[in-house]
Amino acid sequence: MQKLLQVDFQFNGPFGDEMSAALEGIAHSINNEPGMIWKIWTESEKNKLGGGVYLFKDETSAQNYLEMHSTRLSEMGITDIRGVIFDINDNLTQINLGPTQ
């Protein structure tokens, strides 16, 4: 069963185009993570937050990624990492045209 992973953390930047340039290599590497289907990158310069929403093929893949990513973020000096794995209600998501694949 597919799982949605939401991650966010305090982040002081860079944001926008600078973030894109700085993290492009990481973005490409995420495509090679086992079980990863897609990621939406999130950022809030106003609230000093970074993160993402991911769709994984199963809970094991989501959990393994969360553990690896939390370690990577910690090594970058990022703290207060929040990660939650959610089930997806396909029926309601389809009504609202949400991506599930």
C-alpha positions, 0 to 999 in steps of 0.5 A: 500500500502506498504511503505519503511521507511529510517532512519539515524542519527549520531552514534558514535558506537558501530559498527559491532559485538559490535553493534549486541550484544548491540542492539540484544534486540531492534532488536527482539522487532522490529519484534513485531512492528505493520505492520513491514515486514522487516528491513535492519540495516545500519551502517557506522563507517567511516561516524559515521552513524547508521540507517535502511531501513524498509518495512511496510504494510502501511503508518500508520504503518511506521509513527507510528514506525518513531514517536516511534523510533525517541522518543526512539533514542532521549532518547538515546541521539541521535539527527539529526534523519532523517526519510523519508517514500517512495512509492515503484515502484514495476515494477522497483523494480522487474526488479532489484530483490529488496525485496518487501515482 
